[in-house]
Amino acid sequence: MGLIAGTVVLALSGLLCGSFLNVCILRIPAGESVVTVPSHCPGCDRRLRPPELIPVLSWISLRSRCRGCGARISAQYPLVEAANAALWVLAAVFRGFTAFLPLECAVLSALLGLSVIDARTREIPPVFNVFIGVCGILRIAVALISPETGVRGVGDAAPYIVGAVAVSVPLGIVYLASGGRAIGGGDLKLLAACGLFLGWRLVVLGFFAGCVLGAAIHLARMRISGAERALALGPYLSAGMALAMLLGERAISWYLGLIGR
């Protein structure tokens, strides 16, 4: 399969998985099954037909309204689907079609999903952190068995094991000292899971990137729209981790070259 064809297939797959991600975003906080319950309209509970489940296009063709009851369909649906597809394509562009690409796409989707949920509820469902952590374990396994990675032995897993504690443990001390006021427990678990997947260098970079994004964007929101001082940190940490995954190695190489190392 050629590069262009592979990218198109990846984008279409990202749209389809983005549709399922919308289901997870809506149902997981409500404690509903994401597998056994068919897709339905939240307003009239009418079961949706296949033509109404086409990512992005169905929302456009229905003019953002349910065909049965006329209830407005949130723009979240096409936005999440399109964003998920874009993230998957970016992963291929910046990371390449490697043995790690399926896991990287899966983690990017998880970061997107938990960001939307945390922005709404101020909570990160544990299933997302567990999923990212499992992807981290699988990444280590893939590195050990894939000839293209050049991994020599179990010792090469050390940066990822260190990554699981490099940021989460120091911040865990802050969490205990502040009684949970300085950072949330879900954020700590997210940092541990991402560290296991990214390794210590990228998780540190992603953490600082997330903090800078959070400070800049939230201060702007407070000034422009009167947002309250407390913020959901998960979306900003997720953005930082995504940036670290996609661009972190390039950024680190650029910096080391700049200082002559």
Buried (B, 14 or more C-beta within 10 A) or exposed (E): EEEEEEBEEBBEBBBBBBBBBBBBBBBBBEEEEBEEEEBEBEBEEEEBEEEBEBBBEBBEEEEBEBBBEEEEBBEBBBBBBBBBBBBBBBBBEBBEEBBBBBBBBBBBBBBBBBBBBBBEEBBBBEBBBEBBBBBBEBBBEBBBEEEEBEBEEEEBBEBBBBBBBBBBEEBBEEBEEEEEEEBBEBBBBBBBBBBBBBBBBBBBBBBEBBBEBBEEBBEEEEEEEEBEEEBBBBBBBBBBBBBBBBBBBEBBEEEEEEEEE
